[in-house]
Amino acid sequence: MNNSAHTISHTRSFRFNAEGNSLRLHAQTSLPSLGENQVLIQLAAYSLNYRDLLNMQDINGRRADLIPLSDAAGTVVAVGKAVSNWQPGDRVSPNFFPAWHDGVFAPHHLASALGGGQVDGVLAEHVVLDADAIARIPAHLSFAQAACLPCAGVTAWHALFERGQLQAGQTVLVQGTGGVAMMALQLATAHGARVIVTSSSEEKLARARELGAWHTINYRQTPDWDLQAMALTEGRGVDHILELGGAETYQKSISAVAFGGQIAQIGVLTGFNLAPNMLPLQFKNASVNGICVGSVAHLRALNQFMEQHQITPLIDKTFAFEDSAAAFEHLRSAAHMGKVVIQNS
């Protein structure tokens, strides 16, 4: 079915200002032409990731007027003449890496990441994407909930299920209560794993227990949380650790990982300057998996799992499209638990 994009009279997007640390609203009266293998999506909701704060600040590593964000959900409103698997009215989400459809990761996949470098993201009312770069969203999820999945959800899924091959009864440790951590908690718990959550907030830890956490550790009260994790696992160690902290947490993750266990290297919340002693991994026969989001196939598998188990992502706070700048500031405050969402009603 072929529907022309020029029927949209106007559209809006947010772009970074060249000086960084700010957004500006941009309006236009025309859209990019719709290729024969592309779809036009009217976006209804978006979610933020820590990466978006880094991109805002990285004025030398990105195009000055870049449209930010990688995560969104909306409705197909037009399809190119060669597209047969999508039609107007379908509810979909773009993949973080539009070029990574399936299989092994490759350098050109990295260059396609939405909302970074030279590639515009999705903080816009409409986007045009290749038909094979999107996934159908679960029927039980709202647009706001579905918008939480392409980065945080896929990262957790890739780490635990695709690379980690998580088994029921195994132990998982996640650091903090952000989007990836809470998605991992929900996914692993639904699969029958036992999840340990670390945080400095007793309030957030209590909420994590409500979401199914097996044990929680306040790392401010218990700085040697790696020893606590070992004690909770009767000295065996944790089967899967989602390393989200970076420089200040990595050595403790190595200490806490089980013999034959896995560390999923994901986050850099405390900096990029990693210099841990890796030798213990050798004598534990443990491994480190570098995880950088995932493919369209991963997103589709995640969506099927979410629908099967009727999982709904944890949303901390929702902002109006016009208040997108405030959403960035809320994320920057680190007061959130779960995902920060923007909605365009």
CORBEL-V342566 format. One line per field, one symbol per residue. ss: DSSP state (h for helix, s for strand, l for the rest). Layout:
# CORBEL-V342566
ss=???
This chain:
# CORBEL-V342566
ss=llllhhhlllssssssllllllsssssslllllllllssssssssssllhhhhhhhhlllllllllllllssssssssslllllllllllssssllslllllllllhhhhllsllsllsllllslssssshhhsssllllllhhhhllhhhhhhhhhhhhhhhlllllllssssslllhhhhhhhhhhhhlllssssssllhhhhhhhhhllllssssllllllhhhhhhhhlllllssssssllllllhhhhhhhssssssssslllllllllllllhhhhhhllsssslllllhhhhhhhhhhhhhhlllllsssssshhhhhhhhhhhhhlllllsssssll
